[in-house]
Amino acid sequence: MTKKSKVIDVIARTAKNQGANAIAKHMPSASIVDGLAHVHQAHVAYQSLKEQERTKRVAILADRDVTIEQIRAQRDVIKQALAEAFELRKTGLQAQIQAMDKAIDSGNLEALHVVMDSMVRTIQSSPFKDIADMREQLSSKDFTLKLG
């Protein structure tokens, strides 16, 4: 039984109870019943669309949160790698400076030349290239990080 026939059935039962003539004067035409049915269908469609859009927003927010956490994790790894790289460079340069001081104190120009060349290479090298390579490896699906 359709909604339209249900409405007409209710009206017919009411007409029996209150008198056909009195109800006939106030009985809605078929176009009003159709209009109400269309309004109801539009409301149901709107509610469905509203729920779909709400679900999409929740999915978008979840994706955003996952992406932000991935970026934070990458940032932490890069930050740690940079800290270690610069600490290693610092330690190496301090050792090279000590070796340079010993070469100067002993007057060994050959050793001084070797130490100076080593220092220049250390200073010219960039830890950022290593970090970029590491980041590229981390983004690869085939990469597996092996800890100690």
Residue pairs with C-beta under 8 A, 6 or more apart in sequence:
1 9
3 37
3 40
4 30
4 33
4 34
4 37
7 33
7 36
8 33
11 23
11 27
11 28
14 23
15 23
15 24
15 27
74 135
74 138
77 134
77 138
78 131
78 134
78 135
81 130
81 131
81 134
82 127
82 131
85 127
85 130
85 131
86 127
89 122
89 127
92 122
93 119
93 122
93 123
96 115
96 118
96 119
96 122
97 119
99 111
99 115
100 112
100 115
100 116
100 119
102 108
102 111
103 109
103 111
103 112
103 115
104 112
137 143
138 145
